[in-house]
Every structure is written in structure tokens, then in C-alpha cells.
Amino acid sequence: MTTTSRTTDDSPAVRLRGLRRTYGTGESAFEAVRGVDLDVARGSVVALLGTNGAGKTSLLEVVEGLAPASAGSVEVLGLDPVADRAKVRRRTGVLLQRSGFAADLTVRETLELWAATLSNPRPVSDGLAMLDLAGRADTRVGALSGGEQRRLDLSCTLLGDPELVLLDEPSTGLDPESRQRLWDLVRELRDAGRTVVLCTHHLEEAEALADRIAIMHGGRIVRDGTAAQITAERPSRVQFATPVSAEPLPAPEALGARHVHAEHGTTTVETDDLQVTLGALLGWATRHGVRLERLDARTASLESVFLDIARHPADDDPRTGPRPGDRALEGTAR
């Protein structure tokens, strides 16, 4: 994909301060986004993760200018996405979860129609080529598979060569090959100095693409940093089938571990230093002639952090517990 380089400044592409978004009023009000601060650096990829109902789409709609913030401030490319919507729209590409393109139009006609709405579109031939749609150019949209329709959505998103790209669940319905092409496109966008905000449920997608990850829960960002920073506070884990042996398992301190516990025939060792603990455990097993069946050792993962967050009530921060003064509000965030 060929892109045109553009001059950027040092200000964030997206800046949110105290962002709130509330649905309804009075006793029935539901606050979907609850005081979010976030900067998205220009030329970076930021992944927005979250549990179901965390408020990701509600936040993204404010950034897109589709809805005003209930409180706080929003800047997109230095502009107000609502008051300056026409200016912002020309410089952004937005991929929604559903596009709603006319089923009777062909792929080529859809791209031509979309290009007519843009101030400086790429050639339609580029739009067909970048997502491998040239062979389906004369196929009606209604006859496309779900993955092909998603590729068409993304092609339209990139047709205007946007500075800022907002992707809401972009890999939904894609086969592995198409997903890899999507990942390559996101990397190409970043290499060309574009900024990408990626809203996704796929943790491996965030780990593979994002310079920075923000995890939402209960309308707030509860983790923010690189994947390594987010997982740093989580222990590594060693698991194995609990051995049938007269020799008792070593105490945690003997292994340099946090905890050692056995349950349902499996022993789990949690540690802050996987190499030290694994070395001590294997040394113990060798000395006592114990074979560790189903041995599995792995560092902390983004998945383990995410699941830990998901297990806590939405009004709690998993690191600090309940937030004083917060009232549980009923409703469903998007």
C-alpha cells in the first residue's frame, strides 16, 4: 500500500481528558464512559480492549464525532470532533462494526460511490488491490461472504488516505489469511506515519500490532501501557501433574516462588522469576527421581491480566478494590 507522508506535530492525535458519556437522565441514567484520560500519539497504534459492556464503542463514537461527550474534553487532530466535524472527517477513516452498504451494488460501484464522498480519494483500483478485491470487483455486495464484506468495509475506510484510522473490531469474520493481510496493512499505516486506534476483542491482535494497550472495564481505563508493562505485575506460572511421591513438594521459598498449591491433580507454582523457579523445581525433581508429567511453564500473559480484570465487579479496580462513592448504574454499555 502506497501512502503519502504528511507533516505531524508533537501533540497527540487523540487527547481525552475526564471523558464521560451518559445515556438517559435522572434515576434511569447509565454512565457508559466514566472519566477517561487517554493520549494517542501520532504515528502509533493503540489497541482498546475491554470486557463486554466496558464502554469501548461508546468512547469510540465520541472520538468519531458521532456523539458528544457528556462531560470532559475531546481533541482529535487538534480539533473538536463535533464542532469541527467536517474538518475532522476529511482527515479520518472510520471502520464501524457494521457498514450497511447497498447489497445490489457491485464492489467496484460501492468503492466508486464512496470515493465520490471524499475530497482526495485514492484510485478505486488501489482500493480493490489493497484488500485483494480485484477478483470480486463486479460481484454484488450481497453475494460476498462475511469476510469479503469486511475487507470491502476496510477498503472504503482507507480510500481517503486518512491521517487517523479508527477500527472497531476490524477482523470480525476474516479468515486467517485475510486477518494477516489486515495486520500487514495496519503496520504499513504506522510505518507511513498514520495513527491507528484499534478496538478489538482479540488479545493476540492487540499484542501483535499495538505500541500501547488500554484496557477498559466498567467505563474506565484500568490498565494502560505496553503489553510488557501491563503483564509485569502478574506472576509467571509453572504447572504439572501432581506427582505420586513420598517426597513432599518444596515450600515456595525453596523455589523462589510466590505460591505452590495442588488442586484436582494439578500443581501450580506462581513466581516472579520463572528461570530461577523452574531451575529449582527441575533440580528438586532430578534429585528425588520425580518425573514432572504435563509440565507447562509460561510467563504472564495479556490474557491472564484480562481475565483477572473481568472477574472483578465493574465498579472495582482489580488492583485497589471498590471505588468510594461510585454508584452502580444499571443499563448496558456498548
N, C-alpha and C positions, 0 to 999 in steps of 0.2 A: 504494500500500500504506500503510495507516494503522498507526502504531506508537505505543506508549505510552512516553513519556520516563521514564527512570529515573535516580536519583542515582548518580553514579560517584565514585570516589576517584582519587587520583593514582597508585596502584600499578598495575603492568601487568596486563592481563587474563590474559596468559600470561607466566610467567617460568621459563626453563630455565637451569640452571647445571651445567656439566660433565656433561650428559646422555649416558648411554651405554646402548645396548641390544644384548645379545649373544644369539645363537641357539646352542644346544648348549653343550657343555663340553669341556674338555681340548683335544687336538690338532685336533678337528673343529670347535671353536668358531668362529663367524663374528660379528664385531662390525659390525653394520649402522649404528649411530649411535655416533660416536666423539668424545665430548667437546664437545657443542654448548652454547653460551651464546646465548640469544635472549630478548629482551623484546618483547612485542606490546602497544603502548599501547592503552588503552581508546579506543573510538570511531575506530579506524583500520582500514585494510585492509592486510594484509601478505600478499604473494604468496611462496609457497615453490616455487622452481624447482629442477630438478636433472636430471642425466643419468640414464639408465636404471640402476637399481641404486644410486642415490645415497643411499637411506635415507629418502626423504620420507615414505612411508607408514608405515614403522617408527616414525619420530618422531611422526607424527600419531596413531598408535594409542596411544602413551604419553600424549599430551596428552588424548585422548578417554577415558582410563581403561580402555581395553580390554586393556592390558598394563602391567605395572610396569616402571619403569626398572631396568636392571642396576646403574647407579651414577649419582650426581648427584642433583639435586633438581628437582622439578616443582611449580609452583603454577599453578592455574587458578582465576581469580576469587578468589585468596587462599586456596584450598583444595587439599588433596591429591586428585587426580582418582581415585585408587584407594581410599584410606581414606574419603574423603568422597564417594564416587561418587553416592549418592542425591541429595545436595545439589547437586553439580555438574551432574548430568544434568538437573535441573529448569530450569537456567539456560542450557543449551547446546542448540544444534541441530547435528546431525551429518549430513552427506551423504556416504555411503560410495560407493565406485566402483560397487558393485552392491547393490541393495536386497533382492531376493528376495521381493517381495510376492506374495501368492497370485494366480495367474493367473485363477482363477474368480470373484474378487470384482470388482465394478464400481469405477470410480474413486471414486464417492461413498461406497461401502461401505468402501473402503480408507481414505479420509480419516476416516470416522466411527470405524472401528476404531482408527486411530492417535490420534485425538482422545481416545478413552477411556483412553489410557495417559498423558495429560498432565494436569498439575494445574490449568492455567488456559489451555485452548486457545482459539484464535480460532474463530468460527463456521465450519463446514465450507463455507458459501457463500463466505467470504473465501478459503479455501484453493483453491476452484475458480477464483475470479476472478483471483487474483494471478498465476497462471501460464496464464491463458486456457484452462482445462479445463472450463468450464461446459458447452460443447457436447459434451463427451465424458463427462459425469458418469455416464451409465448404460451406458457401454461397459465390457466386461470388460477387466481389465488385460492379459490375454494377447493381446487383439486390438489393443492400442495399438502404434504404431510405437516404435522405439527412442528417438526424440526425445521423444515424448509420455510414455513411461515415465520418462524423465529429468526431465521437468517435474513429474510426479507425485512423484518422489523429493524434489525440491526443495520442493514444496508441503508435504509432510509435515515436512520439516526446519524450515520456518518457521512451522508451525501453532501452535507453543507460544510464539511471540513471544520467541525466545531473546535473551539479552544477548550471548552469544558464539556465532558461527556458524563451523563448521569444514566447509569444502567441499573434497572430494577429487575432482578432475577433474570439475567441475560441468557443463562444456559438452560433454562427450562425447556424440556423436550428435545434437546440436542443429543445426537449420538456421540460416542467418544471422539470420533474423528472431527466432527463439527465443533465440539467443545474445545479441542486442541487448537483449531483454527481461530476460534474466538479468543483463546488465551494469547495466541500469537498476535492477533490484532490489538489487544489491549497493551501488550508490550511495545508494539510498534507505535502506538499512540503516545505512550510515555516517552519513548526514545525521541519522538518528534517534538517533545515539549508540551504535549497536551496534558490536561488534568482529567483524571477519571475517578468518579465516585461509584463504587460497585456495591450494590445492595444484594446480598446473596445468602442462601441457606447452606451452601456447600463450603464446608470448612477448608477442604483441600484447595478449592478455588481461591479463597482468601489467602491461604498460606503460599500458594504458587505465584500470585500476582501482586499482592499488596505490599507497598512500602510501610504502611501503617494500618492497624486494625482497630476499629472502635466497636465494642460490644454493648448493645442496648438491652436493658431489662427493666420492665416497669416504667417505660418512658424516659429513662435516664441512661447516660453512658456510664457503665460501671467498670469497664476496662478500656484502656487506650494506650497503644504503643505498638512496637514491632511484635511479631509473633514470639520472638525470643524473650522480649521484656514481659509479655503477658504470661508466658509459661514459667518464668524464672522463679516465682514464688511457690510453684507446685512441686511436690516431690517426684522423683523418678520411682519406678516400680519394678520389682522382681517377683515373678510368680512361678510356682512349680507345684507338682502334685505332692501333697504332704507325705514324706517317706514313712514307710513302716519300719521303724528302727528303735532299738532300745536307747539309742543316743538322743537326748533331747536337743531340740534346735537351739542354736546360740541365742543369747539375750541381744536385744537391739544394740546396746553399747558395744558388744563384741564385734558387731558387723558394721559399726559406724552408721547405724540406721535410726530412723525416727521410731518406726513401729515394726513389730513382727506379729502377725496373727494368722491363725489357721481356722478355716471355716469350710464345711462341706467338702472336705478332702483336698482343699487347695490352700497353700500357704502364700501369703502376700507380705512382702517386705517393702516398706517405703523409706526412701533415703534421699538426702540432698547431694550425695556423691556416689553416683552409680558405679563408677570404676572401683572405688575403694570397697564398697559393699559387695559387689559381685565377686571381686577378688577374694575377700574374706570368706564369703559363702562357699565358693568353689574349693578354697583351701580346706575349710572345715569338712566338706563332703569327701574330699580326697583322703584326708587323714583318717576318717572313720569308715571309709568304704561305702559311703552312701551315694546312690545314684539319684540325681535330681531329674525325674521324669517331667516332660512337658515344660521344660524351663523356658521362660519368656522374660526378657529384660528390655525395658524401654524407658526412654526419657519422658518427661512430662510433655503432654500434647495439648494443642489448642482444644481438641475435643474434650479432654478431661476438665479443662477450665470451663468450657461452655456448659458441660453437664452439671458441674458444681454450681454455676450460676443459676441454671434452670431449676435446680432442686430447691432454691430458696424462694420464699414469697416475694412477689413483685415489689413490695414496699421495703424490702430489706436489701442492704448491700451485703453480699456474701462475706465481705471482709470485716464489716463493722456491726452487723446486725440491724435491727429495725431503726428507721429514721424518726427521731422525735418529731411529733407534731404533724406527721403525714396522716391524712385521712384516706382510707381505702375508698376509691371511687368506682362505681360499678359501670360496666359497659364493655365494649370490645374495641381495642385499638386495631388499626390496620397496619 
